[in-house]
């Protein structure tokens, strides 16, 4: 029998879709909901399931930003054939995304036992939610928001891409939160920071999902729950992306900061009183 039912998979897919690109930590929310449903958060099959359904959210990014992605990939292909095309920003940006993915891949492979073991604890999630809130608030306040997407550089991409490691090691910190905060510290405006976070997440999350698929199926998650969770994740994530891009164009990240702190404190309370097991 599957360790996750189809009904549970639908709920988790919805949670993944809503939270993957919001700076509130999808991994943290998934672990909280898994804990509330009595699913062991540190089970290898469950960790693999969480990574696989992220592919649904990434598919939503591919569809939503299809024209941008085609433009960037086309520029990259032209640049491989024509030296003159290599001065185009889109060509360079494609390489930056590739290079910026290398650090998280290296750390993910090297630290997999920790990520699927001690660092999967809900205590870590609670602490990371609150700590990440402080980083996000400071970044939003200190950043000058003066640089747009066309002003991004190789240095920006590498620093923002490498910041994904924080979320990998500390579930609850949030991949989106880490990347957006880093981009804001580098003085990118909120919309540019959000879009850069989306593009840098495509290879990292897709790779993680495909890498974990074999383990998730082999360790006790059925094909039906995986399919259901991934499909729901795609639909909900698409709506979440559209909403977030409109929101950040006119608002600060303060609402997310407050929400994260409330959830983190609540989680500490549930763990401390024994309502949830770490």
Helices and strands as residue ranges (DSSP letters): H 6-19, H 26-36, H 44-64, H 66-81, G 83-87, H 89-110, H 112-115, G 118-120, H 122-142, G 149-151, H 154-162, H 164-169, H 175-185, H 190-219, H 223-248, H 254-272
